[in-house]
């Protein structure tokens, strides 16, 4: 028996009902015995198999398309049986894993897995195969030159026409570039986190509407607020009521102008203590050139402010003392000198009463000058 194609049957006169149509036949040959027992001819039986042959050709064309697609795919493609035993891999697989196709068939692909990922990948694959469910893992291959390739492997069950599970068809996609970028970003964020938490100044991150979504520990220590209390616009409650409008006006102006924000103001802690700070922030500009938010610092300048106030008071006292001495030089009238001195000192010290008391040798004495606010009784 043999399969033959008869081109003469394409003739319309031989197939008047379907002119120009290729038809396929299965030809069976048998000898025709003569009277002397020797073959006198050959008999032929033709069975038309055009439908079956068209199905076979369509299947072959589909397989060629699949093969072409698989080989041209930027992802590795694999095919397994019902036990997860690898039957097929495209060329891209070798480029990604560093393993030859021959070495990777069956369960050979396991040897290319990074040692730190091997157990969890095998466990995940076995669970998926056992449950006949889709599988998805992110892991590493380590090549013979110690190059590491990050991949996402995905597999879906192959179901036959009879509804039975036949195996898996899957892909392995190289994500090394994006994964390295992700890891670099995570490392940068980790270093940023360490830096901000170790910083001796308060650090915060907010959107352009002043909704804060990050505060470091130092900021919380300065203001006396917890992160939970300060998130969003909660931080505004820590600003001294007398400074709040001025602070928000400066913030809004900086957002509009896309400029540096700088403001000196007070925080009012829950324990009633006022903390002087310098708050500075730079605008965070997006790819579209618009302000996305602000990253800023808060520096405690309370000691500086107290020192500054003390210096001002000291300078004022020196100025007052100089004025008193100058007036004393201009008169010898003690009552006038003492009256002037008490008046000047009360104004400088911003107090309600200043007196001059003269002691005798026996520690008795008397008030000889006094300056007081209106309405007070004289001593």
C-alpha positions as a Markdown table, in Angstrom:
| # | Residue | x | y | z |
|---|---|---|---|---|
| 1 | Unk | 0.0 | 0.0 | 0.0 |
| 2 | Unk | 1.2 | 3.5 | -0.7 |
| 3 | Unk | -0.1 | 7.0 | -0.7 |
| 4 | Unk | -0.1 | 8.7 | -4.1 |
| 5 | Unk | -1.2 | 12.0 | -5.5 |
| 6 | Unk | -2.8 | 11.9 | -9.0 |
| 7 | Unk | -2.3 | 15.3 | -10.8 |
| 8 | Unk | -4.4 | 14.1 | -13.8 |
| 9 | Unk | -7.4 | 14.2 | -11.6 |
| 10 | Unk | -7.2 | 18.0 | -11.5 |
| 11 | Unk | -8.7 | 18.1 | -15.0 |
| 12 | Unk | -12.2 | 19.4 | -15.1 |
| 13 | Unk | -13.3 | 16.8 | -17.4 |
| 14 | Unk | -12.3 | 14.1 | -14.9 |
| 15 | Unk | -14.0 | 16.0 | -12.0 |
| 16 | Unk | -16.7 | 18.0 | -13.7 |
| 17 | Unk | -18.5 | 18.8 | -10.4 |
| 18 | Unk | -15.4 | 20.3 | -8.7 |
| 19 | Unk | -13.1 | 21.7 | -11.4 |
| 20 | Unk | -9.6 | 22.8 | -10.3 |
| 21 | Unk | -9.8 | 21.1 | -6.9 |
| 22 | Unk | -6.9 | 19.0 | -5.6 |
| 23 | Unk | -8.1 | 15.6 | -4.5 |
| 24 | Unk | -6.1 | 12.9 | -2.6 |
| 25 | Unk | -6.5 | 9.1 | -2.8 |
| 26 | Unk | -5.1 | 6.1 | -1.0 |
| 27 | Unk | -4.1 | 3.6 | -3.7 |
| 28 | Unk | -3.9 | -0.2 | -3.1 |
| 29 | Unk | -2.2 | -2.4 | -5.7 |
| 30 | Unk | -2.7 | -6.2 | -6.0 |
| 31 | Unk | -1.5 | -8.7 | -8.7 |
| 32 | Unk | -4.0 | -10.2 | -11.0 |
| 33 | Unk | -3.1 | -13.9 | -11.5 |
| 34 | Unk | -3.1 | -15.4 | -15.0 |
| 35 | Unk | -4.2 | -18.9 | -16.1 |
| 36 | Unk | -0.7 | -20.1 | -15.7 |
| 37 | Unk | -0.4 | -18.9 | -12.2 |
| 38 | Unk | 1.8 | -15.9 | -13.1 |
| 39 | Unk | 0.6 | -12.4 | -12.6 |
| 40 | Unk | -1.1 | -11.2 | -15.7 |
| 41 | Unk | -1.7 | -7.6 | -14.5 |
| 42 | Unk | -2.1 | -5.3 | -11.5 |
| 43 | Unk | -5.3 | -4.3 | -9.9 |
| 44 | Unk | -5.8 | -1.0 | -8.2 |
| 45 | Unk | -8.3 | 0.2 | -5.6 |
| 46 | Unk | -8.6 | 3.9 | -5.0 |
| 47 | Unk | -10.1 | 5.4 | -1.8 |
| 48 | Unk | -10.5 | 9.1 | -1.6 |
| 49 | Unk | -8.9 | 10.6 | 1.5 |
| 50 | Unk | -9.1 | 14.4 | 0.5 |
| 51 | Unk | -10.8 | 15.5 | 3.8 |
| 52 | Unk | -8.2 | 13.6 | 6.0 |
| 53 | Unk | -5.3 | 14.9 | 3.9 |
| 54 | Unk | -6.5 | 18.5 | 4.1 |
| 55 | Unk | -6.7 | 18.2 | 7.9 |
| 56 | Unk | -3.2 | 16.8 | 8.0 |
| 57 | Unk | -1.9 | 19.6 | 5.8 |
| 58 | Unk | -3.7 | 22.2 | 7.9 |
| 59 | Unk | -2.1 | 20.7 | 11.0 |
| 60 | Unk | 1.4 | 20.7 | 9.5 |
| 61 | Unk | 0.9 | 24.4 | 8.5 |
| 62 | Unk | -0.2 | 25.2 | 12.0 |
| 63 | Unk | 2.8 | 23.4 | 13.5 |
| 64 | Unk | 5.1 | 25.3 | 11.1 |
| 65 | Unk | 3.6 | 28.6 | 12.2 |
| 66 | Unk | 3.9 | 27.6 | 15.8 |
| 67 | Unk | 7.5 | 26.6 | 15.3 |
| 68 | Unk | 8.3 | 29.9 | 13.5 |
| 69 | Unk | 6.6 | 31.9 | 16.2 |
| 70 | Unk | 8.3 | 30.0 | 18.9 |
| 71 | Unk | 11.8 | 30.5 | 17.4 |
| 72 | Unk | 11.1 | 34.2 | 16.7 |
| 73 | Unk | 9.8 | 34.8 | 20.2 |
| 74 | Unk | 11.7 | 37.2 | 22.5 |
| 75 | Unk | 10.7 | 34.9 | 25.3 |
| 76 | Unk | 11.8 | 31.4 | 25.9 |
| 77 | Unk | 9.0 | 28.9 | 25.2 |
| 78 | Unk | 8.6 | 25.4 | 26.7 |
| 79 | Unk | 6.3 | 22.4 | 26.5 |
| 80 | Unk | 5.9 | 19.6 | 29.0 |
| 81 | Unk | 4.0 | 16.4 | 29.5 |
| 82 | Unk | 1.5 | 15.8 | 32.3 |
| 83 | Unk | 4.3 | 15.2 | 34.8 |
| 84 | Unk | 6.0 | 18.5 | 34.1 |
| 85 | Unk | 8.7 | 16.7 | 32.1 |
| 86 | Unk | 10.1 | 19.2 | 29.5 |
| 87 | Unk | 9.6 | 18.0 | 25.9 |
| 88 | Unk | 10.4 | 21.1 | 23.9 |
| 89 | Unk | 12.4 | 24.4 | 24.3 |
| 90 | Unk | 13.0 | 27.1 | 21.8 |
| 91 | Unk | 16.4 | 28.6 | 21.0 |
| 92 | Unk | 15.7 | 31.6 | 23.1 |
| 93 | Unk | 15.7 | 29.4 | 26.2 |
| 94 | Unk | 19.5 | 28.7 | 25.8 |
| 95 | Unk | 20.2 | 32.4 | 25.4 |
| 96 | Unk | 18.4 | 33.2 | 28.7 |
| 97 | Unk | 19.4 | 30.2 | 30.8 |
| 98 | Unk | 22.9 | 29.5 | 29.4 |
| 99 | Unk | 22.0 | 25.8 | 29.1 |
| 100 | Unk | 21.9 | 23.8 | 25.9 |
| 101 | Unk | 18.6 | 22.6 | 24.7 |
| 102 | Unk | 19.7 | 18.9 | 25.1 |
| 103 | Unk | 20.8 | 19.5 | 28.7 |
| 104 | Unk | 17.6 | 21.3 | 29.6 |
| 105 | Unk | 15.0 | 18.7 | 28.4 |
| 106 | Unk | 13.2 | 16.6 | 31.0 |
| 107 | Unk | 14.2 | 18.0 | 34.4 |
| 108 | Unk | 17.6 | 19.2 | 33.3 |
| 109 | Unk | 16.5 | 22.8 | 33.3 |
| 110 | Unk | 16.7 | 22.7 | 37.1 |
| 111 | Unk | 20.5 | 22.7 | 37.1 |
| 112 | Unk | 20.5 | 26.3 | 35.7 |
| 113 | Unk | 18.5 | 27.7 | 38.7 |
| 114 | Unk | 20.3 | 30.0 | 41.1 |
| 115 | Unk | 21.0 | 28.0 | 44.3 |
| 116 | Unk | 19.1 | 30.5 | 46.5 |
| 117 | Unk | 16.0 | 30.1 | 44.3 |
| 118 | Unk | 16.1 | 26.4 | 43.4 |
| 119 | Unk | 14.0 | 25.0 | 46.3 |
| 120 | Unk | 11.2 | 27.5 | 46.1 |
| 121 | Unk | 11.0 | 27.2 | 42.2 |
| 122 | Unk | 10.9 | 23.4 | 42.3 |
| 123 | Unk | 8.3 | 23.5 | 45.1 |
| 124 | Unk | 6.1 | 25.9 | 43.2 |
| 125 | Unk | 6.4 | 23.9 | 40.0 |
| 126 | Unk | 5.5 | 20.6 | 41.7 |
| 127 | Unk | 2.5 | 22.2 | 43.4 |
| 128 | Unk | 1.2 | 23.6 | 40.1 |
| 129 | Unk | 1.7 | 20.3 | 38.2 |
| 130 | Unk | 0.1 | 18.3 | 41.1 |
| 131 | Unk | -3.0 | 20.6 | 41.1 |
| 132 | Unk | -2.9 | 21.0 | 37.2 |
| 133 | Unk | -3.1 | 24.8 | 37.8 |
| 134 | Unk | -1.2 | 27.7 | 36.2 |
| 135 | Unk | 2.2 | 28.4 | 37.5 |
| 136 | Unk | 4.1 | 31.7 | 37.9 |
| 137 | Unk | 7.5 | 32.3 | 39.5 |
| 138 | Unk | 10.1 | 35.1 | 39.5 |
| 139 | Unk | 13.6 | 33.7 | 40.0 |
| 140 | Unk | 17.2 | 33.7 | 38.8 |
| 141 | Unk | 19.3 | 31.6 | 36.4 |
| 142 | Unk | 23.1 | 31.5 | 37.0 |
| 143 | Unk | 25.1 | 30.9 | 33.9 |
| 144 | Unk | 28.5 | 29.1 | 33.7 |
| 145 | Unk | 30.3 | 32.5 | 33.6 |
| 146 | Unk | 28.4 | 33.4 | 36.8 |
| 147 | Unk | 26.2 | 35.9 | 35.0 |
| 148 | Unk | 22.8 | 36.1 | 36.7 |
| 149 | Unk | 19.6 | 36.4 | 34.7 |
| 150 | Unk | 16.4 | 37.4 | 36.3 |
| 151 | Unk | 13.2 | 35.9 | 34.8 |
| 152 | Unk | 9.5 | 35.5 | 35.1 |
| 153 | Unk | 8.4 | 32.0 | 34.3 |
| 154 | Unk | 4.7 | 31.4 | 33.5 |
| 155 | Unk | 2.9 | 28.2 | 32.5 |
| 156 | Unk | -0.7 | 27.3 | 31.7 |
| 157 | Unk | -2.3 | 23.8 | 31.4 |
| 158 | Unk | -2.8 | 22.4 | 27.9 |
| 159 | Unk | -6.2 | 20.9 | 27.6 |
| 160 | Unk | -7.0 | 18.5 | 24.8 |
| 161 | Unk | -10.2 | 18.3 | 22.6 |
| 162 | Unk | -11.4 | 15.6 | 25.0 |
| 163 | Unk | -11.1 | 18.0 | 27.9 |
| 164 | Unk | -8.2 | 16.0 | 29.4 |
| 165 | Unk | -5.0 | 17.6 | 30.8 |
| 166 | Unk | -2.1 | 17.0 | 28.4 |
| 167 | Unk | 0.7 | 19.1 | 29.9 |
| 168 | Unk | 1.9 | 22.6 | 30.1 |
| 169 | Unk | 2.9 | 25.4 | 27.6 |
| 170 | Unk | 4.8 | 28.2 | 29.1 |
| 171 | Unk | 7.2 | 31.1 | 28.7 |
| 172 | Unk | 10.3 | 32.4 | 30.4 |
| 173 | Unk | 10.9 | 36.2 | 30.1 |
| 174 | Unk | 14.2 | 37.9 | 30.7 |
| 175 | Unk | 13.5 | 40.8 | 33.2 |
| 176 | Unk | 17.1 | 41.3 | 34.2 |
| 177 | Unk | 17.3 | 44.9 | 33.1 |
| 178 | Unk | 14.1 | 46.0 | 34.8 |
| 179 | Unk | 14.9 | 43.9 | 37.9 |
| 180 | Unk | 18.3 | 45.5 | 38.3 |
| 181 | Unk | 16.8 | 48.9 | 37.9 |
| 182 | Unk | 14.2 | 47.9 | 40.6 |
| 183 | Unk | 16.9 | 46.6 | 42.9 |
| 184 | Unk | 19.0 | 49.7 | 42.4 |
| 185 | Unk | 15.9 | 51.9 | 43.2 |
| 186 | Unk | 15.3 | 49.8 | 46.4 |
| 187 | Unk | 18.9 | 50.2 | 47.4 |
| 188 | Unk | 18.8 | 53.9 | 46.8 |
| 189 | Unk | 15.6 | 54.1 | 48.9 |
| 190 | Unk | 17.1 | 52.1 | 51.6 |
| 191 | Unk | 20.2 | 54.4 | 51.8 |
| 192 | Unk | 17.9 | 57.4 | 51.7 |
| 193 | Unk | 15.9 | 55.9 | 54.6 |
| 194 | Unk | 19.0 | 55.3 | 56.6 |
| 195 | Unk | 20.3 | 58.8 | 55.9 |
| 196 | Unk | 17.0 | 60.5 | 56.9 |
| 197 | Unk | 16.6 | 58.6 | 60.1 |
| 198 | Unk | 20.2 | 59.3 | 61.1 |
| 199 | Unk | 19.9 | 63.0 | 60.2 |
| 200 | Unk | 20.2 | 65.5 | 63.1 |
| 201 | Unk | 17.5 | 67.7 | 61.4 |
| 202 | Unk | 13.8 | 67.0 | 60.8 |
| 203 | Unk | 13.1 | 65.7 | 57.2 |
| 204 | Unk | 9.7 | 65.6 | 55.6 |
| 205 | Unk | 8.2 | 64.9 | 52.1 |
| 206 | Unk | 4.9 | 66.4 | 51.0 |
| 207 | Unk | 2.8 | 67.0 | 47.9 |
| 208 | Unk | 2.3 | 70.5 | 46.5 |
| 209 | Unk | -0.9 | 70.8 | 48.6 |
| 210 | Unk | 1.1 | 70.4 | 51.8 |
| 211 | Unk | -0.2 | 66.9 | 52.4 |
| 212 | Unk | 2.8 | 65.2 | 54.1 |
| 213 | Unk | 3.4 | 61.5 | 53.6 |
| 214 | Unk | 6.8 | 61.1 | 55.3 |
| 215 | Unk | 8.5 | 62.4 | 58.5 |
| 216 | Unk | 11.7 | 61.2 | 60.0 |
| 217 | Unk | 12.1 | 60.5 | 63.7 |
| 218 | Unk | 13.9 | 63.8 | 64.3 |
| 219 | Unk | 10.9 | 65.8 | 63.0 |
| 220 | Unk | 8.7 | 63.9 | 65.5 |
| 221 | Unk | 11.2 | 64.7 | 68.4 |
| 222 | Unk | 11.2 | 68.4 | 67.5 |
| 223 | Unk | 7.5 | 68.8 | 67.2 |
| 224 | Unk | 6.4 | 66.3 | 69.8 |
| 225 | Unk | 3.9 | 64.7 | 67.3 |
| 226 | Unk | 3.8 | 61.1 | 66.2 |
| 227 | Unk | 4.0 | 60.2 | 62.5 |
| 228 | Unk | 0.4 | 59.0 | 62.5 |
| 229 | Unk | -0.8 | 62.4 | 63.9 |
| 230 | Unk | 1.3 | 64.4 | 61.5 |
| 231 | Unk | 0.4 | 62.6 | 58.2 |
| 232 | Unk | -1.6 | 64.5 | 55.6 |
| 233 | Unk | -2.3 | 68.0 | 57.0 |
| 234 | Unk | -2.1 | 66.9 | 60.6 |
| 235 | Unk | 1.4 | 68.5 | 60.9 |
| 236 | Unk | -0.3 | 72.0 | 60.7 |
| 237 | Unk | -1.6 | 71.5 | 64.2 |
| 238 | Unk | 1.9 | 71.6 | 65.5 |
| 239 | Unk | 2.5 | 75.1 | 64.2 |
| 240 | Unk | 2.2 | 77.9 | 66.8 |
| 241 | Unk | -1.2 | 79.5 | 66.2 |
| 242 | Unk | 0.4 | 83.0 | 65.9 |
| 243 | Unk | 2.6 | 81.7 | 63.0 |
| 244 | Unk | 0.2 | 79.4 | 61.2 |
| 245 | Unk | -1.2 | 81.8 | 58.6 |
| 246 | Unk | 2.2 | 83.1 | 57.7 |
| 247 | Unk | 3.7 | 79.6 | 57.3 |
| 248 | Unk | 0.9 | 78.5 | 55.0 |
| 249 | Unk | 1.1 | 81.7 | 52.9 |
| 250 | Unk | 4.8 | 81.1 | 52.4 |
| 251 | Unk | 4.2 | 77.5 | 51.4 |
| 252 | Unk | 1.5 | 78.3 | 48.9 |
| 253 | Unk | 3.7 | 81.1 | 47.4 |
| 254 | Unk | 6.6 | 78.6 | 47.0 |
| 255 | Unk | 4.3 | 76.1 | 45.3 |
| 256 | Unk | 3.0 | 78.7 | 42.8 |
| 257 | Unk | 6.5 | 80.0 | 42.0 |
| 258 | Unk | 8.1 | 76.5 | 42.0 |
| 259 | Unk | 10.8 | 78.0 | 44.2 |
| 260 | Unk | 12.6 | 77.4 | 47.5 |
| 261 | Unk | 10.4 | 77.4 | 50.6 |
| 262 | Unk | 12.0 | 79.0 | 53.6 |
| 263 | Unk | 10.2 | 80.1 | 56.8 |
| 264 | Unk | 11.3 | 80.8 | 60.4 |
| 265 | Unk | 8.5 | 80.0 | 62.8 |
| 266 | Unk | 7.6 | 78.2 | 66.0 |
| 267 | Unk | 6.1 | 74.8 | 66.8 |
| 268 | Unk | 4.0 | 74.5 | 69.9 |
| 269 | Unk | 4.5 | 71.1 | 71.5 |
| 270 | Unk | 1.8 | 69.2 | 73.3 |
| 271 | Unk | 3.7 | 70.0 | 76.6 |
| 272 | Unk | 3.3 | 73.8 | 75.9 |
| 273 | Unk | 6.9 | 74.4 | 75.0 |
| 274 | Unk | 7.6 | 76.6 | 72.0 |
| 275 | Unk | 10.3 | 75.4 | 69.6 |
| 276 | Unk | 11.8 | 77.9 | 67.1 |
| 277 | Unk | 12.8 | 76.3 | 63.8 |
| 278 | Unk | 14.0 | 77.2 | 60.3 |
| 279 | Unk | 12.0 | 75.2 | 57.7 |
| 280 | Unk | 13.4 | 74.9 | 54.2 |
| 281 | Unk | 12.2 | 72.8 | 51.3 |
| 282 | Unk | 13.0 | 72.4 | 47.6 |
| 283 | Unk | 10.3 | 71.7 | 45.0 |
| 284 | Unk | 10.2 | 68.2 | 43.5 |
| 285 | Unk | 9.7 | 68.7 | 39.7 |
| 286 | Unk | 8.1 | 66.0 | 37.6 |
| 287 | Unk | 8.9 | 64.9 | 34.1 |
| 288 | Unk | 6.2 | 67.3 | 32.9 |
| 289 | Unk | 7.9 | 70.2 | 34.5 |
| 290 | Unk | 5.2 | 70.6 | 37.1 |
| 291 | Unk | 5.8 | 70.7 | 40.9 |
| 292 | Unk | 4.9 | 67.3 | 42.4 |
| 293 | Unk | 5.7 | 68.2 | 46.0 |
| 294 | Unk | 8.5 | 69.3 | 48.3 |
| 295 | Unk | 11.3 | 67.7 | 50.2 |
| 296 | Unk | 12.4 | 69.7 | 53.2 |
| 297 | Unk | 14.2 | 70.0 | 56.5 |
| 298 | Unk | 13.3 | 71.5 | 59.9 |
| 299 | Unk | 16.2 | 72.7 | 62.0 |
| 300 | Unk | 15.7 | 73.5 | 65.7 |
| 301 | Unk | 17.1 | 77.0 | 66.4 |
| 302 | Unk | 15.5 | 77.5 | 69.8 |
| 303 | Unk | 18.9 | 77.8 | 71.6 |
| 304 | Unk | 20.0 | 80.3 | 69.0 |
| 305 | Unk | 16.8 | 82.3 | 69.5 |
| 306 | Unk | 17.2 | 82.3 | 73.3 |
| 307 | Unk | 20.9 | 83.4 | 72.9 |
| 308 | Unk | 19.8 | 86.1 | 70.5 |
| 309 | Unk | 17.2 | 87.4 | 72.9 |
| 310 | Unk | 19.7 | 87.3 | 75.8 |
| 311 | Unk | 22.1 | 89.3 | 73.8 |
| 312 | Unk | 19.4 | 91.9 | 72.9 |
| 313 | Unk | 18.5 | 92.2 | 76.6 |
| 314 | Unk | 22.2 | 92.5 | 77.6 |
| 315 | Unk | 22.7 | 95.2 | 74.9 |
| 316 | Unk | 19.6 | 97.0 | 76.1 |
| 317 | Unk | 20.8 | 96.9 | 79.7 |
| 318 | Unk | 24.2 | 98.2 | 78.7 |
| 319 | Unk | 22.5 | 101.0 | 76.8 |
| 320 | Unk | 20.2 | 101.9 | 79.8 |
| 321 | Unk | 23.2 | 101.8 | 82.2 |
| 322 | Unk | 25.1 | 104.1 | 80.0 |
| 323 | Unk | 22.1 | 106.5 | 79.8 |
| 324 | Unk | 21.7 | 106.4 | 83.6 |
| 325 | Unk | 25.4 | 107.1 | 84.1 |
| 326 | Unk | 25.3 | 109.9 | 81.7 |
| 327 | Unk | 22.3 | 111.5 | 83.5 |
| 328 | Unk | 24.1 | 111.0 | 86.9 |
| 329 | Unk | 27.0 | 113.0 | 85.5 |
| 330 | Unk | 24.6 | 115.7 | 84.6 |
| 331 | Unk | 23.2 | 116.2 | 88.1 |
| 332 | Unk | 24.2 | 115.8 | 91.7 |
| 333 | Unk | 20.6 | 115.5 | 92.9 |
| 334 | Unk | 20.3 | 111.9 | 94.3 |
| 335 | Unk | 16.5 | 111.9 | 94.3 |
| 336 | Unk | 16.5 | 112.8 | 90.6 |
| 337 | Unk | 19.2 | 110.2 | 89.9 |
| 338 | Unk | 17.3 | 107.4 | 91.7 |
| 339 | Unk | 14.0 | 108.4 | 90.1 |
| 340 | Unk | 15.5 | 108.3 | 86.6 |
| 341 | Unk | 17.3 | 105.0 | 87.3 |
| 342 | Unk | 14.2 | 103.1 | 88.6 |
| 343 | Unk | 12.1 | 104.4 | 85.7 |
| 344 | Unk | 14.6 | 103.3 | 83.1 |
| 345 | Unk | 15.2 | 99.9 | 84.6 |
| 346 | Unk | 11.5 | 99.2 | 84.8 |
| 347 | Unk | 11.1 | 99.9 | 81.1 |
| 348 | Unk | 14.1 | 97.8 | 80.2 |
| 349 | Unk | 13.2 | 94.9 | 82.4 |
| 350 | Unk | 9.5 | 95.2 | 81.4 |
| 351 | Unk | 8.4 | 94.6 | 85.0 |
| 352 | Unk | 5.7 | 96.1 | 87.2 |
| 353 | Unk | 7.9 | 97.7 | 89.9 |
| 354 | Unk | 11.5 | 98.7 | 90.5 |
| 355 | Unk | 12.7 | 100.1 | 93.9 |
| 356 | Unk | 15.9 | 101.4 | 95.4 |
| 357 | Unk | 16.3 | 100.4 | 99.1 |
| 358 | Unk | 19.0 | 101.9 | 101.3 |
| 359 | Unk | 20.4 | 99.7 | 104.1 |
| 360 | Unk | 21.9 | 101.0 | 107.3 |
| 361 | Unk | 24.8 | 99.4 | 109.1 |
| 362 | Unk | 22.4 | 97.6 | 111.4 |
| 363 | Unk | 20.5 | 96.2 | 108.4 |
| 364 | Unk | 17.6 | 98.5 | 108.9 |
| 365 | Unk | 16.7 | 100.7 | 106.0 |
| 366 | Unk | 14.2 | 102.5 | 103.9 |
| 367 | Unk | 12.9 | 102.8 | 100.3 |
| 368 | Unk | 14.3 | 105.9 | 98.7 |
| 369 | Unk | 13.1 | 105.6 | 95.1 |
| 370 | Unk | 10.4 | 103.7 | 93.3 |
| 371 | Unk | 8.9 | 103.2 | 89.8 |
| 372 | Unk | 5.7 | 101.2 | 89.3 |
| 373 | Unk | 2.9 | 100.7 | 86.8 |
| 374 | Unk | -0.3 | 102.8 | 87.1 |
| 375 | Unk | -2.7 | 101.6 | 89.8 |
| 376 | Unk | -0.2 | 100.0 | 92.1 |
| 377 | Unk | 0.2 | 101.2 | 95.7 |
| 378 | Unk | 3.5 | 102.7 | 96.7 |
| 379 | Unk | 5.7 | 100.8 | 99.1 |
